[in-house]
Amino acid sequence: MRVDDEFGRRLLGGVNDLVERVCSSREVVTFMEVCGTHTMAVSYFGIRRGVDSRLRLLSGPGCPVCVTGSAEIDAAVAIARLKGVTVLTFGDMMRVPGSIGTLEKSRADGADVRVVYSALDCLRLAESDPRREFVFIGVGFETTAPTVAATVVQARKLRITNLSVLPMFKLIPPALRAVVKYREQLEKSRADVARLDGFLLPGHVSTIIGHEPYRFLAEDFGLPCVIAGFEASDVLQALLMLLAQLLAMEHGESAKVEVQYRRIVMPRGNRRARNLMRQVFEKTDSNWRGLGLIPNSGLGFRSEFRSFDARRRFDIAREKTGLVTRTSAVRLSEACRCGEVMLGIITPTACELFGRICAPESPVGPCMVSSEGACAAYFRYERWFGMTDRRN
């Protein structure tokens, strides 16, 4: 356990004391974190190994790279293969597999694919070579979308016409509704899927949207929620708050959304960032790898900014598959089980490929590719500690 100060040990002891009390009336308690940074923190700080084994901590669809659909990767690869086009992307996207390859493979084959560290880097590159087309791969949640929106607004102001964005943005609240509904169905048919008891909500996304958009989780589904920071003490304190809610609910209180990360997250989030998103983007249906098509869970360009839409500029057809079947929603292929990992149905170690065929140097699925993926977190920090398959 990397929580080695007195405060950390007291928090951990408090968590385990509350688990003992909550589990006097149930066998296990199951919480899901919904942020790739939380996934890494839980593994890095050894929190999963430190808490009482009756407290199960699952990873949800909180890694934007992991949930990017195969068809979206294919669109990026197709654009990269065009002459006179430079594709710009964050590094995690380079090795994410689609059905026709990866951006890394395209670059090896001669395509001009470059890694950038900010959407604003794209402005400088486009200005420096006005005869070449530059396409930025717009991947991320509510945290990333405002920075891309600001870049697009600035590009229009500067009259930069050789820069476009391939929008793959995802919105967290609609995905959480889909996860809860799907798990509720599974709980009725599978004995190895335990009831979800609460959510550890993302700190970064919540700095933008605040806590109001999560209210449905408490009001409609009776699930306690806590928005948490990313230090070990933040996560442990959030777990304490979730467990305290469960105890209070046993005495008739209702579930609620609380904020542990108060030093950063304001009740209404960041209004300026949201206004930027609304100015440039509008909600659209989006296909999530492992979850399927979720209504109003993505962002596309508004009509006045559609000249920046790479799909339109390069005539890349949008996937029209409709809702996926239950089987394909949780199973990406017969080999890779990233879909089940992102739904919290299995832990990464339950996948037969984990640590054998699938590793960070030779990833099979996106959960091992991304630095925020659950499989990458388990591989890096937990594979040597005798983790067993704890199905949920």
Secondary structure, DSSP 8 states (H G I E B T S, - for coil): ----SHHHHHHHHHHHHHHHHHTTS-S-EEEEE--HHHHHHHHHTTHHHHS-TTEEEEE-S--HHHHB-HHHHHHHHHHHTSTTEEEEE-GGGTT---SS--HHHHHHTT-EEEE-SSHHHHHHHHHH-TTSEEEEEE--STTTHHHHHHHHHHHHHTT--SEEEEE--B-HHHHHHHHHHHHHHHHHH-TTS----EEEE-HHHHHHH-SGGGHHHHHHH---EEE--SSHHHHHHHHHHHHHHHHHHTTT----EEES-TTT--TT--HHHHHHHHHHEEEEEEEETTTEEEEEEEEEE-GGGGGGBHHHHTT-------S--HHHHH-SSSS--HHHHHTTSS-GGGSTTBTTTBBTTB-SSHHHHSTT-HHHHHHHHTTTTT------
